[in-house]
Amino acid sequence: MLIAIALALALQTTLARFIVGGTTALDLVLVVVTYVALTSGPVTGMLAGSLAGIIQDALSSGVVGIGGLAKSIVGFLAGAIGQQFIVTAALPRLVMFLGATALHAAVFMGLYVLLGLRAFPSPWTAIASQALGNAAVGLIAFAIIESLPGMAERRRMQKRH
């Protein structure tokens, strides 16, 4: 989990701006938190969200703690939903990543607005594009990670023949 969060933070701060032209159309850290929550449960998801959000807050110029709180709420709820429902097909996973991004944006932006620190005029298109980007990356990550054990087994079988 720690390696995945560190890798997501590194990719978020270095490569993501080149992939999407400098905008924040992807939140790779949120994708990792949602993935960890869906595969490990609500407590691990909440801890992953807290840790990843606090580190991400510390590296940004925003208020430390708002991102951590938003990601911990997302991690807990995604883990709880993942334990209660079957989230193994592509469509439920897509819905989970879309919902996780929307919830994160609502908590994050809502706290900034409630505290009077920042206004977000008409953020809907940015949230929608980020949700779609996160969902695409999340689905691809699930597919790659789930294919790795089978790939190793197929290579062993090919060497035997």
SETI-984065 format. One record per residue: x, y, z of N, C-alpha, C, O, CB in turn; residue in one letter. Coordinates in steps of 0.1 Angstrom, whole numbers, plus 2048, in hexadecimal, padded with zeros to 3 digits. Glycine has a CB too. Layout:
BEGIN
(pt (X, Y, Z), (X, Y, Z), (X, Y, Z), (X, Y, Z), (X, Y, Z), a) ...
***
This chain:
BEGIN
(pt (808, 7F4, 800), (800, 800, 800), (809, 80D, 800), (806, 816, 7F8), (7F7, 800, 80C), m) (pt (813, 80D, 809), (81C, 818, 809), (823, 81B, 7FC), (825, 826, 7F8), (826, 817, 815), l) (pt (828, 810, 7F6), (82E, 811, 7E9), (825, 816, 7DE), (829, 81F, 7D6), (834, 803, 7E5), i) (pt (819, 812, 7DE), (80F, 816, 7D4), (80C, 825, 7D6), (80B, 82C, 7CD), (802, 80E, 7D5), a) (pt (80B, 829, 7E3), (808, 838, 7E6), (814, 840, 7E1), (812, 84B, 7DB), (805, 83A, 7F5), i) (pt (820, 83B, 7E5), (82C, 843, 7E1), (82D, 844, 7D2), (831, 84E, 7CC), (839, 83C, 7E7), a) (pt (82B, 839, 7CB), (82B, 839, 7BC), (821, 842, 7B6), (824, 849, 7AD), (829, 82B, 7B7), l) (pt (815, 842, 7BC), (80A, 84B, 7B7), (80E, 859, 7B9), (80B, 862, 7B1), (7FD, 847, 7BE), a) (pt (813, 85C, 7C5), (817, 86A, 7C8), (822, 86F, 7BE), (822, 87A, 7B9), (81C, 86C, 7D6), l) (pt (82C, 866, 7BC), (837, 869, 7B2), (832, 86B, 7A4), (835, 875, 79D), (842, 85E, 7B2), a) (pt (829, 862, 7A0), (823, 864, 792), (81A, 870, 792), (81A, 877, 787), (81B, 857, 78F), l) (pt (813, 873, 79C), (80A, 87E, 79C), (812, 88B, 79B), (80D, 894, 794), (802, 87F, 7A9), q) (pt (81D, 88C, 7A2), (824, 899, 7A2), (82E, 89A, 796), (832, 8A5, 792), (82D, 89A, 7AE), t) (pt (831, 88F, 78F), (83A, 890, 784), (834, 88D, 776), (834, 896, 76E), (846, 887, 786), t) (pt (82F, 881, 775), (82A, 87D, 767), (81C, 882, 764), (819, 884, 758), (82B, 86F, 766), l) (pt (813, 884, 76D), (805, 887, 76A), (804, 894, 763), (7FB, 895, 75A), (7FD, 887, 777), a) (pt (80C, 89E, 766), (80B, 8AB, 75F), (80F, 8AA, 751), (80B, 8B2, 748), (814, 8B5, 766), r) (pt (818, 8A0, 74D), (81B, 89E, 73F), (811, 897, 737), (80F, 899, 72B), (829, 897, 73E), f) (pt (80A, 88D, 73E), (800, 885, 738), (7F3, 88D, 734), (7EE, 88B, 729), (7FC, 879, 741), i) (pt (7EF, 896, 73D), (7E3, 89D, 73B), (7E5, 8AC, 739), (7DB, 8B4, 73C), (7D9, 89A, 747), v) (pt (7F0, 8B0, 735), (7F2, 8BE, 732), (7F3, 8C7, 73D), (7EF, 8D3, 73C), (7E8, 8C2, 728), g) (pt (7F7, 8C3, 749), (7F9, 8CC, 754), (7ED, 8CE, 75D), (7ED, 8D5, 767), (7FD, 8D9, 74F), g) (pt (7E1, 8C8, 759), (7D5, 8CA, 761), (7D5, 8BE, 76B), (7DC, 8B5, 76B), (7C9, 8CA, 758), t) (pt (7CC, 8C0, 775), (7CA, 8B5, 77F), (7BF, 8AC, 77B), (7B5, 8AB, 783), (7C9, 8BB, 78D), t) (pt (7BF, 8A7, 76F), (7B4, 89E, 76B), (7B5, 890, 771), (7AC, 888, 76F), (7B4, 89D, 75C), a) (pt (7C0, 88D, 778), (7C1, 880, 77E), (7C5, 882, 78D), (7CD, 88B, 790), (7CB, 877, 777), l) (pt (7C0, 87A, 796), (7C4, 87A, 7A3), (7C9, 86B, 7A6), (7C1, 863, 7AB), (7B9, 87E, 7AE), d) (pt (7D5, 868, 7A3), (7DA, 85A, 7A4), (7DA, 856, 7B2), (7D8, 84A, 7B5), (7E8, 859, 79E), l) (pt (7DC, 85F, 7BC), (7DC, 85B, 7CA), (7CE, 857, 7CE), (7CC, 84D, 7D5), (7E0, 867, 7D3), v) (pt (7C4, 85D, 7C9), (7B6, 859, 7CC), (7B3, 84C, 7C5), (7AC, 844, 7CB), (7AC, 864, 7C7), l) (pt (7B8, 849, 7BA), (7B6, 83C, 7B3), (7BD, 831, 7BC), (7B6, 827, 7BE), (7BD, 83C, 7A5), v) (pt (7C8, 833, 7C1), (7CF, 82A, 7CA), (7C7, 827, 7D7), (7C5, 81C, 7DB), (7DD, 82E, 7CD), v) (pt (7C2, 832, 7DD), (7BA, 831, 7E9), (7AE, 829, 7E6), (7AA, 820, 7EE), (7B7, 83F, 7EE), v) (pt (7A7, 82C, 7DB), (79B, 825, 7D8), (79E, 816, 7D5), (796, 80D, 7D9), (794, 82B, 7CC), t) (pt (7A8, 813, 7CE), (7AC, 805, 7CB), (7AF, 7FE, 7D8), (7AB, 7F3, 7DA), (7B9, 805, 7C2), y) (pt (7B7, 804, 7E1), (7BB, 7FE, 7EE), (7AE, 7FB, 7F6), (7AD, 7F0, 7FC), (7C5, 806, 7F6), v) (pt (7A5, 805, 7F6), (799, 803, 7FE), (790, 7F8, 7F8), (78B, 7F0, 800), (791, 810, 7FD), a) (pt (78F, 7F7, 7EB), (787, 7EC, 7E5), (78D, 7DE, 7E7), (785, 7D5, 7E8), (785, 7EF, 7D6), l) (pt (79A, 7DE, 7E7), (7A0, 7D0, 7E9), (7A3, 7CD, 7F7), (7A5, 7C1, 7FA), (7AD, 7D0, 7E1), t) (pt (7A4, 7D6, 800), (7A8, 7D3, 80E), (79E, 7D7, 819), (7A0, 7D3, 824), (7B5, 7DB, 811), s) (pt (794, 7DE, 816), (789, 7E1, 81F), (78A, 7F0, 824), (793, 7F7, 821), (78B, 7D8, 82B), g) (pt (780, 7F3, 82D), (77E, 801, 831), (789, 807, 83A), (78D, 812, 839), (771, 803, 838), p) (pt (78E, 7FE, 843), (798, 804, 84C), (7A5, 806, 845), (7AB, 811, 847), (79B, 7FA, 858), v) (pt (7A9, 7FD, 83D), (7B6, 7FF, 835), (7B4, 80B, 82B), (7BD, 813, 829), (7BA, 7F3, 82D), t) (pt (7A8, 80C, 825), (7A5, 817, 81C), (7A6, 824, 823), (7AB, 82E, 81E), (797, 815, 816), g) (pt (7A0, 825, 82F), (7A0, 831, 837), (7AF, 835, 83B), (7B3, 841, 83A), (798, 830, 844), m) (pt (7B7, 82B, 83F), (7C5, 82E, 842), (7CD, 832, 836), (7D5, 83B, 837), (7CB, 822, 849), l) (pt (7CA, 82B, 82B), (7D1, 82F, 81F), (7CD, 83D, 81A), (7D6, 845, 816), (7CE, 825, 813), a) (pt (7C1, 840, 81B), (7BC, 84E, 818), (7C2, 858, 821), (7C6, 863, 81C), (7AD, 84E, 818), g) (pt (7C2, 856, 82E), (7C8, 860, 837), (7D6, 862, 834), (7DB, 86E, 833), (7C6, 85B, 846), s) (pt (7DE, 857, 833), (7EC, 859, 830), (7EF, 85F, 823), (7F7, 869, 823), (7F3, 84B, 831), l) (pt (7E9, 85B, 819), (7EB, 860, 80B), (7E6, 86F, 80B), (7ED, 877, 805), (7E4, 858, 801), a) (pt (7DB, 872, 811), (7D6, 880, 810), (7DF, 889, 818), (7E1, 895, 814), (7C8, 880, 816), g) (pt (7E3, 885, 824), (7EC, 88E, 82C), (7F9, 891, 824), (7FE, 89C, 824), (7EF, 888, 83A), i) (pt (7FF, 886, 81F), (80B, 888, 817), (809, 891, 80B), (811, 89A, 808), (811, 87A, 812), i) (pt (7FE, 88F, 804), (7FB, 897, 7F8), (7F8, 8A6, 7FD), (7FC, 8AF, 7F6), (7EE, 892, 7F1), q) (pt (7F2, 8A8, 808), (7F0, 8B5, 80D), (7FD, 8BC, 811), (7FF, 8C8, 80E), (7E6, 8B5, 81A), d) (pt (806, 8B4, 817), (813, 8BA, 81B), (81B, 8BE, 80F), (823, 8C8, 810), (81A, 8B0, 823), a) (pt (819, 8B7, 804), (821, 8BA, 7F8), (81A, 8C5, 7F0), (821, 8CB, 7E7), (822, 8AE, 7EF), l) (pt (80E, 8C9, 7F3), (807, 8D3, 7EB), (807, 8E0, 7F3), (80D, 8E1, 7FE), (7F8, 8D0, 7E8), s) (pt (801, 8EA, 7EE), (801, 8F7, 7F5), (7F4, 8FA, 7FC), (7F2, 905, 801), (804, 903, 7EB), s) (pt (7EC, 8F0, 7FD), (7DF, 8F1, 804), (7DF, 8EF, 813), (7EA, 8EE, 819), (7D5, 8E8, 7FE), g) (pt (7D4, 8EE, 819), (7D3, 8EC, 827), (7D5, 8DD, 82A), (7CF, 8D4, 824), (7C5, 8F0, 82D), v) (pt (7DF, 8DA, 833), (7E2, 8CC, 836), (7D6, 8C6, 83E), (7D3, 8CC, 849), (7EF, 8CC, 83E), v) (pt (7D1, 8BB, 839), (7C6, 8B4, 840), (7BA, 8B3, 839), (7B2, 8AA, 83A), (7C4, 8BB, 84D), g) (pt (7B7, 8BD, 830), (7AA, 8BC, 828), (7AB, 8B1, 81E), (7A1, 8A9, 81D), (7A8, 8CA, 821), i) (pt (7B5, 8AF, 817), (7B7, 8A4, 80E), (7B7, 897, 815), (7B1, 88D, 811), (7C3, 8A5, 805), g) (pt (7BE, 896, 821), (7BE, 88A, 829), (7B0, 886, 82E), (7AD, 87A, 82D), (7C7, 88C, 835), g) (pt (7A9, 890, 832), (79B, 88C, 837), (792, 888, 82B), (78B, 87E, 82C), (795, 899, 83D), l) (pt (793, 88F, 820), (78B, 88B, 814), (78F, 87D, 80F), (786, 875, 80C), (78D, 895, 809), a) (pt (79C, 87A, 80E), (7A0, 86D, 80A), (79D, 862, 814), (79A, 856, 810), (7AF, 86D, 806), k) (pt (79E, 865, 821), (79A, 85B, 82B), (78C, 857, 82A), (788, 84C, 82C), (79E, 85F, 839), s) (pt (783, 861, 828), (775, 85F, 827), (772, 856, 81B), (76A, 84C, 81B), (76D, 86C, 826), i) (pt (778, 85A, 80F), (777, 852, 803), (77C, 843, 805), (775, 83A, 801), (77E, 858, 7F7), v) (pt (787, 842, 80B), (78D, 835, 80E), (784, 82C, 816), (782, 820, 813), (79A, 836, 814), g) (pt (77E, 832, 821), (776, 82A, 82A), (769, 826, 823), (765, 81B, 823), (772, 833, 836), f) (pt (762, 830, 81C), (756, 82C, 815), (758, 823, 809), (74F, 81A, 807), (74F, 839, 810), l) (pt (762, 824, 802), (765, 81B, 7F7), (768, 80D, 7FC), (763, 803, 7F7), (771, 820, 7EE), a) (pt (76F, 80C, 807), (772, 7FF, 80D), (765, 7F9, 813), (763, 7ED, 811), (77C, 800, 818), g) (pt (75D, 801, 819), (750, 7FC, 81F), (747, 7F7, 814), (740, 7EC, 815), (749, 806, 827), a) (pt (746, 7FE, 809), (73D, 7FA, 7FE), (743, 7EE, 7F7), (73C, 7E5, 7F3), (73C, 806, 7F3), i) (pt (750, 7EE, 7F6), (757, 7E2, 7F0), (755, 7D5, 7F8), (755, 7CA, 7F2), (766, 7E5, 7EE), g) (pt (753, 7D6, 805), (750, 7CA, 80D), (742, 7C6, 80C), (73F, 7BA, 80E), (754, 7CD, 81B), q) (pt (739, 7D0, 80A), (72B, 7CD, 80A), (725, 7C8, 7FC), (71B, 7C1, 7FC), (723, 7D9, 80F), q) (pt (72C, 7CC, 7F2), (727, 7C9, 7E4), (732, 7C2, 7DC), (73E, 7C4, 7E0), (722, 7D6, 7DD), f) (pt (72E, 7BB, 7D2), (738, 7B5, 7C9), (73D, 7BF, 7BF), (736, 7C4, 7B7), (732, 7A9, 7C2), i) (pt (74A, 7C3, 7C1), (750, 7CD, 7B8), (75B, 7C7, 7B1), (767, 7CB, 7B2), (755, 7D9, 7C1), v) (pt (758, 7BC, 7A9), (763, 7B6, 7A2), (762, 7B8, 792), (76B, 7B5, 78B), (763, 7A7, 7A5), t) (pt (756, 7BC, 78E), (754, 7BF, 77F), (758, 7CD, 77C), (75A, 7D5, 785), (746, 7BC, 77B), a) (pt (75A, 7D0, 770), (75F, 7DD, 76B), (755, 7E8, 76F), (759, 7F3, 773), (761, 7DD, 75C), a) (pt (748, 7E6, 76D), (73E, 7F0, 76F), (73D, 7F5, 77D), (73D, 801, 780), (730, 7EC, 76A), l) (pt (73C, 7EB, 787), (73C, 7F0, 795), (749, 7F7, 799), (749, 801, 7A1), (73A, 7E4, 79E), p) (pt (754, 7F3, 794), (761, 7FA, 797), (761, 808, 790), (765, 811, 797), (76D, 7F2, 791), r) (pt (75C, 809, 784), (75B, 816, 77E), (752, 81F, 787), (756, 82B, 789), (754, 815, 770), l) (pt (747, 81B, 78B), (73E, 823, 794), (745, 826, 7A1), (744, 832, 7A6), (731, 81B, 797), v) (pt (74D, 81D, 7A6), (754, 820, 7B3), (75F, 82B, 7B1), (760, 834, 7B9), (75B, 814, 7B8), m) (pt (766, 82B, 7A6), (770, 835, 7A3), (76A, 843, 7A0), (76F, 84D, 7A4), (779, 831, 798), f) (pt (75F, 842, 799), (757, 84F, 796), (752, 855, 7A3), (753, 861, 7A5), (74C, 84C, 78C), l) (pt (74C, 84C, 7AB), (746, 851, 7B8), (751, 856, 7C2), (74F, 85F, 7C9), (73E, 846, 7BE), g) (pt (75C, 84F, 7C2), (767, 852, 7CB), (76C, 860, 7C7), (76F, 868, 7D0), (772, 848, 7CA), a) (pt (76E, 863, 7BA), (773, 870, 7B6), (768, 87B, 7B9), (76C, 886, 7BD), (775, 870, 7A7), t) (pt (75C, 878, 7B7), (751, 882, 7BA), (751, 885, 7C9), (750, 891, 7CD), (744, 87D, 7B5), a) (pt (751, 87B, 7D1), (751, 87D, 7DF), (75D, 884, 7E4), (75C, 88D, 7ED), (750, 86F, 7E6), l) (pt (769, 881, 7DF), (775, 888, 7E3), (774, 896, 7DF), (778, 89F, 7E7), (781, 881, 7DC), h) (pt (76F, 899, 7D3), (76E, 8A7, 7CF), (764, 8AF, 7D8), (767, 8BA, 7DC), (76A, 8A8, 7C1), a) (pt (759, 8A8, 7DB), (74F, 8AF, 7E4), (754, 8B2, 7F2), (752, 8BD, 7F7), (742, 8A6, 7E5), a) (pt (75B, 8A8, 7F8), (761, 8AB, 805), (76C, 8B5, 805), (76C, 8BE, 80D), (766, 89E, 80B), v) (pt (775, 8B3, 7FB), (781, 8BC, 7FA), (77C, 8CB, 7F7), (780, 8D4, 7FF), (78A, 8B7, 7EF), f) (pt (774, 8CD, 7ED), (770, 8DA, 7E9), (766, 8E0, 7F4), (766, 8EB, 7F7), (769, 8DA, 7DC), m) (pt (75E, 8D7, 7F9), (754, 8DB, 803), (75B, 8E1, 810), (757, 8EB, 815), (74B, 8D0, 807), g) (pt (766, 8DA, 814), (76D, 8DF, 820), (774, 8EC, 81D), (774, 8F5, 826), (778, 8D4, 824), l) (pt (77A, 8ED, 811), (780, 8FA, 80E), (776, 906, 80D), (779, 911, 812), (787, 8F9, 800), y) (pt (76A, 903, 808), (760, 90D, 807), (75B, 910, 815), (759, 91C, 819), (755, 909, 7FE), v) (pt (758, 906, 81D), (753, 908, 82B), (75D, 910, 833), (758, 918, 83C), (750, 8FB, 831), l) (pt (769, 90E, 832), (773, 915, 839), (776, 923, 833), (77E, 92B, 839), (780, 90D, 83A), l) (pt (771, 926, 828), (772, 933, 822), (780, 935, 81C), (785, 940, 81B), (770, 93E, 82B), g) (pt (787, 92A, 818), (795, 92B, 813), (796, 92C, 804), (79F, 932, 7FF), (79C, 91F, 818), l) (pt (78B, 927, 7FD), (78C, 927, 7EF), (77E, 925, 7E9), (776, 91F, 7EF), (796, 91C, 7EA), r) (pt (77C, 92B, 7DD), (76F, 929, 7D6), (772, 920, 7CA), (77D, 921, 7C4), (769, 936, 7D2), a) (pt (769, 918, 7C6), (76A, 910, 7BA), (75E, 913, 7B1), (754, 90C, 7B2), (76A, 901, 7BE), f) (pt (760, 91D, 7A8), (755, 920, 79F), (753, 915, 794), (75D, 913, 78C), (757, 92E, 798), p) (pt (748, 90F, 794), (744, 905, 78A), (74F, 8FA, 787), (755, 8FA, 77D), (741, 90C, 77C), s) (pt (751, 8F2, 791), (75B, 8E7, 790), (756, 8DB, 789), (75E, 8D1, 789), (761, 8E4, 79D), p) (pt (74A, 8DA, 784), (744, 8CE, 780), (74B, 8C7, 774), (74D, 8BB, 774), (736, 8D0, 77C), w) (pt (750, 8CF, 76B), (757, 8C8, 75F), (764, 8C3, 764), (768, 8B8, 75F), (759, 8D2, 754), t) (pt (76B, 8CA, 76D), (778, 8C5, 772), (776, 8B8, 77A), (77E, 8AF, 779), (77F, 8D0, 77A), a) (pt (76C, 8B8, 782), (769, 8AC, 78A), (765, 8A0, 781), (76A, 895, 783), (75E, 8AF, 794), i) (pt (75D, 8A3, 777), (759, 898, 76E), (765, 892, 766), (766, 886, 764), (74E, 89D, 764), a) (pt (76E, 89B, 761), (779, 896, 75A), (783, 88F, 763), (789, 885, 75F), (780, 8A2, 753), s) (pt (784, 894, 76F), (78D, 88C, 778), (787, 87F, 77C), (78E, 875, 77D), (78F, 895, 785), q) (pt (77A, 87E, 77E), (773, 872, 781), (775, 867, 776), (778, 85C, 778), (764, 874, 784), a) (pt (774, 86C, 76A), (775, 863, 75E), (784, 85E, 75D), (786, 853, 75A), (771, 86A, 751), l) (pt (78D, 868, 75F), (79B, 864, 75E), (79F, 85A, 769), (7A6, 850, 767), (7A4, 870, 75F), g) (pt (79B, 85D, 776), (79D, 854, 781), (797, 846, 77F), (79E, 83C, 782), (798, 85A, 78E), n) (pt (78B, 846, 779), (785, 839, 777), (78C, 831, 76C), (78E, 825, 76E), (776, 83C, 772), a) (pt (791, 838, 762), (798, 831, 757), (7A5, 82B, 75D), (7A8, 81F, 75A), (79B, 83A, 74C), a) (pt (7AD, 833, 764), (7B9, 82F, 76A), (7B6, 823, 774), (7BE, 81A, 775), (7C1, 83A, 771), v) (pt (7AC, 825, 77C), (7A9, 81B, 786), (7A5, 80D, 780), (7AA, 803, 784), (79E, 81F, 78F), g) (pt (79D, 80D, 775), (79A, 801, 76E), (7A6, 7FB, 768), (7A7, 7EE, 768), (78F, 804, 764), l) (pt (7AE, 803, 762), (7BB, 7FD, 75C), (7C4, 7F7, 767), (7C9, 7ED, 765), (7C2, 808, 754), i) (pt (7C5, 7FE, 772), (7CD, 7F9, 77D), (7C8, 7EC, 782), (7CF, 7E2, 784), (7CE, 803, 789), a) (pt (7BA, 7EB, 784), (7B4, 7DE, 788), (7B8, 7D3, 77E), (7BB, 7C8, 782), (7A5, 7DF, 78A), f) (pt (7B6, 7D6, 771), (7B8, 7CC, 767), (7C7, 7C7, 767), (7CA, 7BB, 766), (7B5, 7D1, 759), a) (pt (7D0, 7D0, 768), (7DE, 7CD, 768), (7E2, 7C5, 775), (7E9, 7BA, 774), (7E7, 7D9, 768), i) (pt (7DE, 7C9, 780), (7E1, 7C2, 78D), (7DB, 7B5, 78D), (7E1, 7AB, 792), (7DD, 7CB, 799), i) (pt (7CF, 7B3, 789), (7C8, 7A6, 789), (7CE, 79D, 77E), (7CD, 791, 780), (7BA, 7A8, 787), e) (pt (7D4, 7A2, 774), (7DA, 799, 76A), (7E8, 794, 76D), (7ED, 78B, 767), (7DA, 7A0, 75C), s) (pt (7EF, 79B, 777), (7FD, 797, 77A), (7FE, 789, 77F), (807, 782, 77B), (802, 7A1, 785), l) (pt (7F6, 784, 789), (7F8, 776, 78D), (7F6, 76C, 782), (7FD, 762, 781), (7EE, 773, 799), p) (pt (7EC, 76E, 779), (7E9, 766, 76E), (7F5, 766, 764), (7F8, 75C, 75E), (7DC, 769, 768), g) (pt (7FB, 771, 762), (806, 773, 759), (812, 76A, 75E), (818, 764, 755), (80A, 781, 757), m) (pt (815, 76B, 76A), (820, 763, 770), (81D, 754, 76E), (826, 74C, 76A), (822, 766, 77E), a) (pt (811, 750, 770), (80D, 742, 76E), (80E, 73D, 760), (812, 732, 75D), (7FF, 73F, 774), e) (pt (809, 746, 757), (80A, 743, 748), (819, 741, 744), (81C, 739, 73C), (803, 74E, 740), r) (pt (822, 74A, 749), (830, 749, 745), (836, 73C, 74A), (83E, 735, 743), (838, 755, 74B), r) (pt (832, 737, 756), (837, 72A, 75B), (832, 71F, 753), (839, 716, 750), (833, 728, 76A), r) (pt (825, 720, 74F), (820, 715, 746), (827, 715, 739), (829, 70A, 733), (811, 717, 745), m) (pt (82A, 720, 733), (831, 721, 726), (83F, 71B, 727), (843, 714, 71E), (831, 72F, 721), q) (pt (846, 71D, 732), (853, 717, 734), (853, 708, 735), (85D, 702, 731), (85A, 71E, 740), k) (pt (848, 703, 73A), (847, 6F4, 73C), (845, 6ED, 72E), (849, 6E2, 72C), (83C, 6F1, 745), r) (pt (83F, 6F4, 725), (83C, 6EE, 718), (847, 6F0, 70E), (846, 6EB, 702), (82F, 6F3, 712), h) 
***
